[in-house]
Amino acid sequence: MTSISLRDDAPTPAAAATAGVLPAAPRAPARSLLRRLLANGGVRIGGVLLAAMLLLAVAAPWLGTIDPNAMDPANSHLPPGARAEFTTLAGDSFDRFFPLGTDSMGRDLWSRTAYGARISLSVGVAVALGSVAFGLVVGMVAGYFRRLDGVIMRVMDGMMAIPGILFAIVLVAVWRPSLLTVILAIVVPETPRVARLVRSVVLSVREEPYVEAAVALDTPTWKLMLRHILPNTVAPLIVQGTFICAAAMLVEAVMSFLGIGLPSEVPTWGNIMSEGRTHFTSHPSTVLLPGLFLALTVLAVNMLGDGLRDALDPKFKARGG
Amino acid sequence: MTSTPSTTSAAPCLVVRDLAIDLPAGADRAHAVHGISFDVMPGQVVCLLGESGSGKSVIAQAAMGLLPASLRPSAGRIEVQGEDVLAASPARLRALRGARMAMVFQEPMTALNPVMRCGAQVDEILAEHTTLGAGARRARVLAIFERVRLPEPQRIYDAYPHQLSGGQRQRIVIAIALILRPALLICDEPTTALDVTTQAEILALIREMQQENGTAVLFITHDFGVVADIADQVVVLQLGRQVESGPKDEVLRRPKEAYTRMLLDAVPRLAPVLRAPIDAQAPLLDARGVGKVYRTGSWPGKRRTVHAAADVSLKLHAGETVGIVGESGSGKSTVARCIARLIEPTDGDIRVPGIEGSRGAQRSAFRRMVQVVFQDPNRSLNPRRTVGQSIVEGPVNFGVPHAKAWQRAEELMALVRLQPEVLHRYPSEFSGGQRQRLCIARALACEPRVLIADEAVSALDVSVQDQILKLLAEIQQRLSIGILFITHDLRVASQICDRLIVMHKGRIVEEGSAHDVLLSPREAYTRTLLAAAPGQGYAFGAG
């Protein structure tokens, strides 16, 4: 094939008469994504609250905590704000202020709650990442390769039919209870939901003329999916991810509370509440205080998700911008 | 002209005086429209004519009291039969709409409620505004269905909108608008979404209903042909400003303003242009007996077989433009997609010299030779990739090193008259016409021999359309590529094509040189198409 030179020939008289080089439109001041996100109240409040929880989780050892499993039966059921002499089982003794009081075994609730944030947040983030990753792959394949769609989505429907808690009980019964088991037990029922979402987005994006144009340019399928389809699924996925994160933290707490989650000595918010349940009428703070942390974290994540949905939704963008 | 309310027939039905409507802060201009003044007399059709962004629809919305909350009238007044609409309360506006003024929208499918039967949607108006009983209302609905020439009014009364054709749906919308015999009818591009033959019928119907009832009509359009057919008075708008107004013949034949003249010159004429003869060497593209059959439905449901295209054969030579014209559903786009190998044809054979077969590397080579420019420039560039990334994608796929592809993209920018720096920007920063230039550059970046333009200028304003057509002609002359030009618009086809193929219901009805097909059509369908083209008898286009 002969290459066509565009360079050496001068514009024809007709061309010169039509117009000179068109000036491009003046560059619009790009409103950065970050600024648009920060303009949203939900993102701001949720973000700050979540950042505080993250700080609590990461900096737990330096926030006036002691070993969350250290117990002193003599100091059981101290009220919030009490000060007492704490003697560990090893015999070390020190004077300590208990901001949230102690549980029935005399363990410091503040320390347990602070360390519990680590479990809750890591379960939430790991489940969100895991189910988004699996769901993304499955949904892209199902949405793009129409022949596989029927088979894949029926399998996903089957997975959705399994009750999450029941599946978790089976999994924990088969394997020993561990963080990984818990995460897996929540990822599996969440994955089909992500897959359905991604599939629906892919189904509409693949009909866009720019995808057809890319096919006409002989773009390989993997490039087509990675460059032209994947970027358009990101916004709904981020939003879905935050909701999964919030739901996963709740499910983890429920599992611990029911005794099918992590072993009871591990300080998770669910375990703390479970332990306090038996003494709820006399000492409600052992259930309510970790519950408050859980509620605040879930609220923060949900607010962040709502805000992201509003900010990332094209309908809220400035027209033509 | 005075604007005092009066009951004599000489008083205008709609008065617009010094109307200004503000755009929200941060828009590209301060006013959606300003300084707009015109009257519509009973029994008169006034056309608001303008390109996209001229503010013509905003005026219609203001007159109906349907302005979005972000737009505020800041000066002037709009009076319908002497009553100020801008000052009317929401309750008063509701009473006025339907009874005194009514509107026909562009897209009949979205203007109708998809889950309500058509009869019930007309009945709703009567139930709201009259005290008639159910039986009397039904009789009136059936009578108006008869009047707007809907076949089998009884059946249509019980039909849902999706069961009707586009023209029938628009007739329902017109029936809804006219059933209370309003004094003012506002039509916002009522025929833009319709085929040309349907458009001619709907225009005739609007004209007829208007003469029968003495209705004042405010007709909004961007199409000069439609204006020529229906208008008494014309108001030309540009970017929210009233450029010129006057009787139709005055404005269309002796325009006073340069802008109007420019627009008129840009309208393609419905006559073949003289084009250099084509050397009849070996064709660049040879399609034989191409057919595409769609089978829908699966067991145990009903199976349907749709012949989207059947037995389509065409040849395209270097430097030649072949036009495929037809109405929606004629199969012209299916043929284009088959030829571009975007869909696999069920029958037939598409040959390009030097390429055998349609799989793997051969298909890749084929795609390099045959490139496509799509209809909607707003959606055919990936919004998340820079223009440059989109343009070099093709050459890189065909093995050209990235740096070389980029250099070529910069050269192409000169060809489509954009600055090379624009390659770093995103599609949202460009106008529709500029985006279509970019799409042409993207197609040319692959160095194709054949360019398929699938309704490539249909979504553009007439002045931009003119520029793109000239650009395509110039590119063809310089690169001697063959262009397959798919369009529903005979005017556009007549300006650029050497040969024309007329398609109807998936088959070729007539083909021949543009000259023969346009001036001495052999087939009845071609003659119908030509007769339906609006604006005949007006010599548009630059001499």
Interface residues (C-beta under 8 A of the other chain):
Chain A: M1 S3 I4 L6 R7 D9 T12 A14 A15 T18 A19 G20 V21 L22 P23 A24 A25 R27 A28 E208 P209 Y210 E212 A213 A214 V215 A216 L217 D218 T219 P220 K223 R227 H228 P231 N232 A318 G320 G321
Chain B: G26 A340 L342 R363 S364 R367 R368 M369 Q371 V372 F374 Q375 D376 R379 S380 L381 N382 P383 R384 R385 S390 E393 G394 N397 F398 R408 E411 L412 A414 L415 R417 L418 Q419 E421 V422 R425 S428 E429 F430 S431 Q434 R437 C439 R442 C446 E447 R449 Q467 K470 L471 E474 Q477 R478 L479
